[in-house]
Amino acid sequence: MTKPLSPKLKKFLDFIQRFTLLYGQPPSYEEIMASLGFDSLGTINWYVKTLESQGHLSRIKGPNGKRALMLIHKEHATATTTACLPLLGLIAAGEPIEALESPEMVDVPSSLLNPNHYVLKVKGDSMIDEHIHDGDYIVAKKTDTARSGQIVVALINGEATLKCYIPRTNHVELHPRNPNFPIIKVDSKDKFHINGVLLYSFRNYLS
């Protein structure tokens, strides 16, 4: 069972959630300082490490990433009601697979309800170092652009995969977060398109 959060930790985590939902990306350490009144990056680092050790946060670009924070658990969310987003199919966290259209709807916290958000179910284990496992669900924001280091829903020659986006000078690399999987190199011969960026991942224990 997840350890209950102290009021200060909950406030910190709730801010990251609200900021991410509003702007489509997590806050930088500097933005956290300005908004929550901290006067030291060391203090923020302590909060991040504490929440990371308890399984609430993941630093998706590594310890020094400026926008590296991703929520893992949603129990702290301020919204207590649920809403539904469309489940568009499967997304590969492994080899690319076809994303199939589906009329199924998935319950999510009402704070995630947005016409530009959608849900995909993860198949594979290539993103386990980001706490994204086979059978998990992801909520993505529709967009065709991403920053280096963001986790994206990428379409490669008509097939979908979930990977970390790393643009290079003459090509794009899609990095797994599992050392047992290879980097996917995308060049000019491939049909490549970003279809969304990761906002949240969650697990349905009732299914």
C-alpha positions as CSV (number, residue, x, y, z in Angstrom):
1,M,0.0,0.0,0.0
2,T,1.2,3.5,-0.8
3,K,2.4,5.5,2.2
4,P,0.1,8.5,3.0
5,L,1.6,11.8,2.1
6,S,2.3,14.6,4.5
7,P,0.4,17.9,3.8
8,K,3.6,19.5,2.4
9,L,4.4,16.6,0.1
10,K,0.8,16.4,-1.1
11,K,0.9,20.2,-1.9
12,F,4.1,19.7,-3.8
13,L,2.7,16.8,-5.8
14,D,-0.7,18.5,-6.4
15,F,1.1,21.5,-7.9
16,I,3.0,19.3,-10.4
17,Q,-0.3,17.7,-11.4
18,R,-2.1,21.0,-11.9
19,F,0.8,22.5,-13.8
20,T,1.1,19.5,-16.1
21,L,-2.6,19.5,-16.9
22,L,-2.6,23.2,-17.6
23,Y,0.5,23.5,-19.7
24,G,0.9,20.0,-21.1
25,Q,4.4,19.6,-19.6
26,P,5.8,19.3,-16.0
27,P,7.2,22.4,-14.3
28,S,10.9,23.1,-14.1
29,Y,12.6,23.4,-10.8
30,E,12.7,27.2,-11.2
31,E,8.9,27.3,-11.8
32,I,8.3,25.2,-8.7
33,M,10.5,27.6,-6.7
34,A,8.6,30.6,-7.9
35,S,5.1,29.1,-7.4
36,L,5.6,27.4,-4.0
37,G,7.9,30.0,-2.5
38,F,11.0,27.8,-2.1
39,D,14.4,29.6,-1.9
40,S,16.7,26.6,-2.6
41,L,17.0,24.1,-5.4
42,G,18.3,21.7,-2.8
43,T,14.9,21.9,-1.0
44,I,13.1,21.0,-4.3
45,N,15.5,18.2,-4.9
46,W,14.7,16.8,-1.5
47,Y,11.0,16.8,-2.2
48,V,11.6,15.1,-5.6
49,K,13.9,12.4,-4.2
50,T,11.4,11.7,-1.3
51,L,8.4,11.4,-3.7
52,E,10.5,9.4,-6.1
53,S,11.5,6.9,-3.4
54,Q,7.9,6.5,-2.4
55,G,6.9,5.8,-6.0
56,H,4.9,8.9,-6.7
57,L,7.3,10.6,-9.2
58,S,9.6,9.5,-11.9
59,R,12.4,11.7,-13.4
60,I,11.9,10.8,-17.1
61,K,15.0,12.6,-18.4
62,G,17.4,11.7,-15.6
63,P,18.5,13.5,-12.4
64,N,19.5,16.7,-14.2
65,G,16.6,17.2,-16.6
66,K,14.8,20.5,-16.3
67,R,11.4,19.2,-17.0
68,A,11.9,15.6,-15.9
69,L,9.0,15.0,-13.5
70,M,6.2,12.6,-14.2
71,L,3.4,11.5,-11.8
72,I,3.1,7.8,-11.3
73,H,0.3,7.4,-8.9
74,K,-2.9,9.4,-9.0
75,E,-4.4,8.8,-5.6
76,H,-3.4,12.3,-4.5
77,A,-5.4,14.0,-7.3
78,T,-7.6,16.8,-6.1
79,A,-10.5,15.6,-8.3
80,T,-12.4,12.8,-6.7
81,T,-14.9,12.3,-9.5
82,T,-14.1,10.3,-12.7
83,A,-14.7,11.0,-16.4
84,C,-14.1,8.9,-19.5
85,L,-11.6,9.2,-22.3
86,P,-11.5,7.1,-25.5
87,L,-9.3,4.0,-25.6
88,L,-7.8,4.1,-29.1
89,G,-6.1,0.8,-28.9
90,L,-2.8,-0.8,-28.0
91,I,0.6,1.0,-27.9
92,A,3.8,-0.9,-28.0
93,A,6.4,-0.6,-25.3
94,G,8.5,-3.0,-27.2
95,E,8.4,-3.5,-31.0
96,P,5.9,-1.3,-32.9
97,I,2.4,-2.7,-33.3
98,E,-0.7,-1.4,-34.9
99,A,-2.9,1.0,-32.9
100,L,-6.4,-0.2,-33.4
101,E,-9.4,2.1,-33.2
102,S,-11.9,1.1,-30.5
103,P,-15.1,2.5,-29.1
104,E,-14.2,1.5,-25.6
105,M,-14.1,4.3,-23.0
106,V,-11.8,4.3,-19.9
107,D,-12.4,5.9,-16.5
108,V,-9.9,8.6,-15.6
109,P,-9.8,11.4,-13.0
110,S,-12.1,14.2,-14.2
111,S,-9.1,16.6,-14.1
112,L,-7.7,14.7,-17.1
113,L,-10.9,15.3,-19.2
114,N,-9.9,17.2,-22.3
115,P,-10.9,16.8,-26.0
116,N,-7.2,16.6,-26.9
117,H,-6.5,13.7,-24.5
118,Y,-6.8,10.1,-25.2
119,V,-5.9,6.7,-23.7
120,L,-3.9,3.8,-25.0
121,K,-3.2,0.4,-23.4
122,V,0.5,-0.5,-23.2
123,K,1.8,-3.8,-24.5
124,G,5.4,-4.8,-23.8
125,D,8.0,-3.9,-21.2
126,S,10.4,-1.6,-23.0
127,M,9.5,1.4,-20.8
128,I,9.6,-0.3,-17.4
129,D,12.4,2.0,-16.1
130,E,9.7,4.7,-16.3
131,H,7.3,2.6,-14.3
132,I,5.3,1.8,-17.4
133,H,4.5,-1.9,-17.6
134,D,2.7,-4.3,-19.8
135,G,-1.1,-3.9,-19.3
136,D,-0.8,-0.3,-18.0
137,Y,-2.8,2.6,-19.5
138,I,-1.4,5.9,-20.6
139,V,-3.1,9.3,-21.1
140,A,-1.5,11.2,-24.0
141,K,-2.1,14.8,-25.2
142,K,-2.6,15.1,-29.0
143,T,0.3,17.0,-30.5
144,D,2.6,16.6,-33.5
145,T,5.7,18.2,-31.8
146,A,7.8,17.2,-28.8
147,R,10.9,18.3,-27.0
148,S,13.9,16.1,-26.8
149,G,13.6,13.6,-24.0
150,Q,9.8,13.6,-23.9
151,I,8.0,10.3,-24.0
152,V,5.9,10.2,-27.2
153,V,3.3,8.2,-29.0
154,A,5.1,7.8,-32.3
155,L,3.8,6.4,-35.6
156,I,6.4,4.7,-37.7
157,N,5.3,3.5,-41.1
158,G,1.7,3.3,-39.8
159,E,2.5,1.5,-36.6
160,A,2.5,3.0,-33.1
161,T,5.1,2.8,-30.3
162,L,5.7,4.5,-27.0
163,K,9.3,5.7,-26.7
164,C,11.5,8.6,-25.5
165,Y,12.0,11.0,-28.4
166,I,15.6,12.0,-29.2
167,P,16.0,14.1,-32.4
168,R,19.5,14.0,-34.0
169,T,20.9,16.2,-36.9
170,N,20.0,13.8,-39.7
171,H,17.6,11.4,-38.0
172,V,15.4,10.7,-35.0
173,E,16.0,8.1,-32.3
174,L,13.3,6.5,-30.2
175,H,14.8,5.3,-27.0
176,P,13.4,2.5,-24.8
177,R,13.7,2.7,-21.0
178,N,14.8,-0.9,-20.7
179,P,18.3,-2.0,-21.5
180,N,17.1,-5.2,-23.1
181,F,15.5,-3.3,-26.0
182,P,17.3,-1.6,-28.9
183,I,17.1,2.1,-29.9
184,I,14.8,2.6,-32.9
185,K,16.5,4.8,-35.6
186,V,14.1,6.7,-37.9
187,D,15.5,8.1,-41.1
188,S,14.2,9.9,-44.2
189,K,12.9,6.7,-45.7
190,D,10.5,6.1,-42.9
191,K,7.1,7.7,-42.5
192,F,7.3,9.2,-39.0
193,H,4.8,11.2,-37.1
194,I,4.4,12.3,-33.5
195,N,0.8,11.7,-32.4
196,G,1.0,12.7,-28.8
197,V,3.1,13.2,-25.7
198,L,2.7,11.3,-22.4
199,L,0.9,12.9,-19.6
200,Y,0.2,10.1,-17.2
201,S,0.3,6.3,-16.8
202,F,-1.9,4.2,-14.5
203,R,-2.9,0.7,-13.8
204,N,-6.4,-0.7,-13.6
205,Y,-6.4,-3.2,-10.7
206,L,-10.1,-3.9,-11.1
207,S,-9.9,-5.4,-14.6
